[in-house]
């Protein structure tokens, strides 16, 4: 068997996925500087089983790998853990090559199979907690709704103690040579996994915790997600990370995000950031919202306990890039964080008003005084207010850490 085609996970289980280094943005939104992997798994034996497919543009390569591995034998089942097209996009190509193949999913999967691909035959539905004997293997299925689609589920192979976890435990980044956690640059892998979690799964942190409760009940040797690394060396590590993120456990640091046209708001922001450091507020990260990747700044905001927003007013409204960030943050339902506000204007103080409305709507943020309103250009009194906000933020973070 050619190992440039097949990467073995066990004697009879193989990774046959694809690395995508051509797509610039995941879901048309999130930058992919390191690409992304679409993981598909082939289990050979008494019954031959495919778990998830790949994005449709990679269907040809997947079909070639399956054909070479089966060498004329039938493909008996495809377990469809998730219907998002980056995982289900090759299903019709597989069905064309293996007309008798049976698809396995839950009731919502069956509905989506019809809606996406017109597939209504040879579909076996499973319920939450149901087990199936597929040849010599025993699979147990757990539904994980809204992590991050309503039909999402995971499949546990009790024979090899492998959890096929779909998008849970997935991450951005193509595999760089090795596909396993003990072969990878873990610093980059975990950062890209967190960026994936915050921007794709983060809104559904509560359902993610419920899913983790089901996962922890299993005797897991290896975790095989639909994106990113396979965890064979330390699967408990990735479970722990997901639990930390899903509980929204934060670090004692501050993210400072500003939107500026001519540098006046930036001047106030520099004063705030410098004073935060002087007051021992922990790690301070500063972003110009017009020039940063939204997914990265959101990841840092998720990670840290403090946030300061500073924005100018533009055309009687909040500066558009800042408004886009607030919409994204509101969608994520973040809780248990401290926030400070600074708005600049020359005649209509829309920036501070709209940022204040965001805090009131979100309900998961504790507002740190003072709210700073700067007219045109910061004065000495305005800079003093910036220093006071920073001192109060640092104190709030210290108090939070001892609550």
C-alpha positions in Angstrom: 0.0 0.0 0.0 1.4 3.4 -1.0 1.9 5.6 2.0 1.9 8.8 0.0 -1.7 7.9 -0.6 -2.6 6.5 2.8 -1.4 7.5 6.2 -2.0 4.7 8.7 -3.7 5.4 12.1 -3.9 1.7 12.9 -3.4 -1.5 11.0 -6.8 -1.1 9.3 -7.6 2.6 9.6 -6.2 5.2 7.2 -6.2 8.9 6.8 -7.1 9.6 3.1 -8.0 13.3 3.4 -6.8 16.4 1.5 -4.7 19.4 2.3 -6.0 22.6 0.9 -3.4 25.3 0.4 -5.2 27.1 -2.3 -8.4 28.4 -0.6 -7.7 31.9 0.8 -10.6 32.2 3.2 -12.5 29.5 5.1 -16.3 29.8 4.6 -15.4 32.9 2.5 -14.5 34.8 5.8 -11.5 33.5 7.8 -7.9 33.8 6.4 -6.0 30.6 5.9 -2.3 31.5 5.9 -1.4 27.9 6.7 -4.2 26.3 4.6 -6.7 23.8 6.0 -7.0 20.0 6.1 -10.1 18.1 5.2 -9.8 14.8 7.0 -11.5 11.6 5.7 -10.9 8.2 7.1 -11.1 4.7 5.6 -11.6 1.6 7.7 -10.8 -1.7 6.0 -12.1 -5.1 7.1 -15.1 -7.3 7.1 -17.0 -4.1 6.1 -15.3 -1.2 4.5 -16.3 2.1 6.0 -15.6 5.7 5.0 -16.0 8.4 7.7 -16.7 11.8 6.1 -15.5 12.9 2.7 -13.8 16.1 1.6 -14.6 19.3 -0.2 -16.1 18.7 -3.6 -13.1 20.2 -5.5 -10.9 17.4 -3.9 -13.3 14.6 -4.8 -11.2 13.2 -7.6 -8.2 12.6 -5.3 -10.4 11.0 -2.6 -12.0 8.6 -5.1 -8.6 7.6 -6.4 -7.4 6.8 -2.9 -10.5 4.8 -2.0 -10.3 2.8 -5.3 -6.6 2.0 -4.7 -7.2 0.9 -1.1 -10.3 -1.3 -1.9 -8.7 -2.9 -5.0 -12.1 -4.0 -6.4 -13.8 -4.6 -3.0 -17.0 -2.8 -2.2 -17.4 0.3 0.0 -20.1 -0.7 2.4 -20.8 2.4 4.5 -20.2 6.1 4.7 -20.6 7.6 8.1 -21.7 11.2 7.7 -20.9 13.0 10.9 -21.4 16.5 9.5 -23.2 17.9 6.4 -21.2 21.1 5.8 -20.0 20.9 2.2 -16.3 20.9 3.1 -17.0 17.4 4.6 -19.9 16.1 2.5 -19.0 17.7 -0.8 -17.8 14.4 -2.3 -20.7 12.2 -1.4 -22.3 12.1 -4.8 -19.0 11.2 -6.4 -18.6 8.4 -3.9 -22.2 7.2 -4.6 -21.5 7.2 -8.3 -18.5 5.0 -7.9 -20.2 2.7 -5.3 -23.9 2.7 -6.0 -24.7 0.2 -3.2 -23.0 2.2 -0.5 -25.2 2.9 2.6 -25.0 6.3 4.3 -25.2 6.6 8.0 -26.4 9.7 9.8 -29.1 11.0 12.1 -32.6 12.3 11.2 -31.4 15.8 10.6 -28.6 14.5 8.4 -31.1 12.6 6.3 -33.1 15.8 5.8 -29.9 17.7 4.7 -28.9 14.9 2.4 -32.1 15.5 0.4 -31.7 19.3 0.5 -28.1 19.5 -0.5 -27.7 16.5 -2.8 -31.1 15.0 -3.5 -30.1 11.8 -1.7 -33.1 9.9 -0.2 -32.1 6.2 -0.7 -29.8 3.9 1.2 -29.7 6.2 4.2 -29.6 4.6 7.7 -30.5 6.9 10.5 -29.2 6.6 14.1 -30.3 8.1 17.3 -28.2 9.6 20.1 -26.4 6.9 22.0 -27.3 4.2 19.5 -24.7 1.5 18.7 -24.3 -0.4 15.4 -22.3 -3.5 14.6 -20.7 -2.8 11.2 -18.9 -6.0 10.4 -16.4 -6.7 13.2 -16.6 -3.1 14.4 -19.0 -1.6 17.0 -19.8 2.1 16.6 -21.6 4.2 19.1 -23.0 7.6 17.9 -23.5 10.7 20.0 -25.4 13.7 18.7 -23.7 17.0 19.2 -26.3 19.5 18.0 -25.1 23.1 17.3 -21.5 22.2 17.4 -21.8 23.8 15.1 -24.7 22.7 12.9 -27.9 21.1 14.1 -27.1 17.7 12.6 -23.5 17.4 13.9 -22.6 14.1 15.6 -19.5 12.0 16.5 -18.8 8.3 16.0 -16.9 6.2 18.5 -15.2 3.0 17.3 -14.9 0.8 20.4 -12.7 -1.7 18.5 -9.8 0.7 18.3 -11.0 3.2 20.9 -11.0 6.0 18.3 -13.4 9.0 18.4 -14.2 10.4 15.0 -15.1 13.8 16.3 -16.2 15.8 13.2 -15.6 19.5 13.7 -15.1 19.2 17.4 -11.3 19.4 18.2 -10.7 20.7 14.6 -8.5 23.5 13.7 -7.2 25.6 10.8 -4.0 24.7 9.1 -3.0 22.0 6.6 -0.9 19.2 8.0 2.8 19.9 7.5 4.2 16.5 6.9 2.9 14.6 9.9 -0.8 14.3 10.7 -0.4 13.5 14.4 0.0 15.6 17.5 3.5 14.2 18.3 4.7 15.2 14.8 3.5 18.8 14.7 4.5 22.3 15.7 2.0 22.4 18.6 2.3 26.1 19.4 1.1 27.0 15.9 -1.4 24.1 15.8 -3.1 25.1 19.1 -3.2 28.8 18.1 -4.9 27.8 14.8 -7.2 25.5 16.7 -8.3 28.2 19.1 -8.9 30.6 16.2 -11.1 28.0 14.6 -12.9 27.4 17.8 -13.6 31.0 18.7 -14.8 32.1 15.2 -16.6 28.9 14.1 -17.8 27.2 17.3 -17.5 30.0 19.9 -21.2 31.1 19.7 -22.1 27.6 20.6 -19.9 27.2 23.7 -22.8 25.9 25.8 -23.7 23.1 23.4 -20.0 22.4 23.1 -19.8 21.8 26.9 -22.7 19.3 26.6 -20.9 17.5 23.8 -17.7 17.3 25.9 -19.7 15.7 28.7 -20.6 12.9 26.3 -17.1 12.6 25.0 -15.5 12.3 28.5 -17.6 9.2 29.2 -15.8 7.3 26.4 -12.6 5.3 26.7 -10.6 7.3 24.0 -7.2 6.3 22.7 -7.2 8.5 19.6 -9.2 11.5 18.5 -9.7 11.9 14.7 -11.3 15.3 13.9 -12.5 16.5 10.5 -9.9 19.3 10.4 -6.4 19.5 11.7 -4.3 17.1 13.7 -5.1 13.6 14.9 -4.5 13.3 18.6 -2.9 10.0 19.4 -0.2 11.0 21.9 -2.3 13.1 24.3 -6.0 13.2 23.5 -6.7 14.5 27.0 -4.9 17.7 26.2 -7.2 18.7 23.4 -10.3 17.8 25.5 -9.0 20.0 28.3 -8.4 22.9 25.9 -11.9 22.7 24.5 -13.3 22.5 27.9 -11.4 25.7 29.0 -12.5 27.6 25.9 -16.1 26.4 26.2 -16.2 27.6 29.8 -14.8 30.9 28.6 -11.9 30.7 31.1 -9.8 33.8 30.6 -6.3 35.0 31.2 -5.5 38.3 33.1 -4.6 40.4 30.1 -6.1 43.2 28.1 -6.8 43.6 24.4 -6.9 47.3 23.2 -8.7 47.8 19.8 -8.9 51.2 18.2 -10.4 52.6 15.0 -8.9 55.9 13.8 -8.8 58.1 10.6 -6.2 60.7 11.4 -4.4 59.3 14.5 -6.2 61.2 17.3 -7.9 58.1 18.6 -4.7 56.2 18.3 -3.0 58.8 20.6 -5.5 58.1 23.3 -5.1 54.3 22.8 -1.4 54.5 23.1 -1.8 56.3 26.4 -4.2 53.7 27.7 -2.0 50.8 26.6 1.1 52.3 28.2 -0.7 52.9 31.4 -2.2 49.4 31.5 1.4 48.0 31.4 2.5 50.4 34.1 -0.3 49.3 36.3 0.4 45.6 35.9 -2.6 44.6 33.8 -0.8 41.6 32.4 -0.2 41.0 28.7 -1.4 44.0 26.6 -2.2 43.6 22.9 -3.0 46.5 20.7 -4.9 46.2 17.4 -5.8 48.8 14.7 -9.1 47.4 13.6 -8.7 48.7 10.1 -5.6 46.6 9.6 -6.0 43.5 11.6 -7.6 40.1 10.8 -11.0 40.0 12.6 -10.6 36.3 13.5 -7.3 36.9 15.2 -8.4 39.9 17.3 -11.6 38.1 18.3 -9.4 35.1 19.4 -7.3 37.3 21.6 -10.4 39.0 23.0 -11.8 35.5 23.9 -8.5 34.6 25.5 -8.2 37.7 27.7 -10.3 39.1 30.6 -10.0 42.8 29.7 -11.0 44.7 26.6 -10.7 48.4 25.7 -12.4 49.8 22.7 -11.5 53.2 21.3 -13.1 54.5 18.1 -13.8 57.6 16.1 -17.2 58.6 14.7 -17.6 58.3 11.0 -20.5 59.8 9.0 -22.6 60.1 12.2 -22.1 56.5 13.1 -19.5 54.2 14.7 -16.4 53.7 12.5 -17.4 50.8 10.2 -14.6 48.4 11.0 -15.3 48.8 14.7 -19.0 48.3 14.1 -18.2 45.0 12.3 -16.1 43.9 15.2 -18.9 44.6 17.7 -21.4 42.6 15.6 -19.0 39.7 15.6 -18.4 39.9 19.3 -22.1 40.2 20.1 -22.7 37.0 18.0 -20.2 35.1 20.2 -22.1 35.6 23.5 -19.0 36.4 25.5 -19.3 36.5 29.3 -17.3 37.4 32.4 -15.1 40.1 30.9 -14.3 43.7 31.7 -14.6 46.4 29.1 -13.5 50.1 28.9 -14.7 52.6 26.3 -13.2 55.6 24.6 -15.0 57.5 21.8 -13.8 60.4 19.7 -15.9 62.9 17.7 -16.0 66.4 16.4 -19.7 67.2 16.4 -21.7 64.0 16.9 -20.6 61.6 19.6 -22.0 58.5 17.9 -19.0 56.2 18.6 -19.3 56.3 22.4 -23.1 56.0 22.2 -23.0 52.9 19.9 -20.2 51.2 21.9 -22.2 51.8 25.1 -25.3 50.3 23.5 -23.2 47.2 22.6 -22.2 46.8 26.3 -25.8 47.1 27.5 -27.1 44.6 25.0 -24.3 42.1 25.6 -24.9 41.8 29.4 -21.8 39.7 29.8 -19.4 42.6 30.2 -18.6 44.6 33.3 -18.1 48.3 32.3 -14.9 49.8 33.8 -15.1 53.6 34.3 -14.6 56.2 33.1 -16.3 56.3 29.7 -14.1 58.7 27.8 -15.5 61.2 25.3 -12.9 63.1 23.3 -13.8 66.0 21.1 -11.5 66.3 18.0 -8.1 65.8 19.6 -7.1 64.6 23.1 -6.3 67.2 25.7 -4.2 66.9 28.8 -7.4 66.2 30.8 -8.4 63.5 28.2 -5.0 61.8 28.6 -5.5 61.9 32.4 -8.9 60.1 31.9 -7.1 57.5 29.7 -4.6 56.8 32.5 -7.5 56.5 35.1 -9.3 54.0 32.8 -6.1 51.9 32.6 -5.6 52.0 36.4 -9.2 51.0 37.0 -9.0 48.2 34.4 -5.8 46.8 36.0 -7.5 46.9 39.4 -10.6 45.2 38.1 -8.5 42.3 36.6 -6.7 41.9 39.9 -9.9 41.8 41.9 -11.5 39.4 39.4 -8.6 37.0 39.7 -9.1 36.7 43.5 -12.9 36.5 43.5 
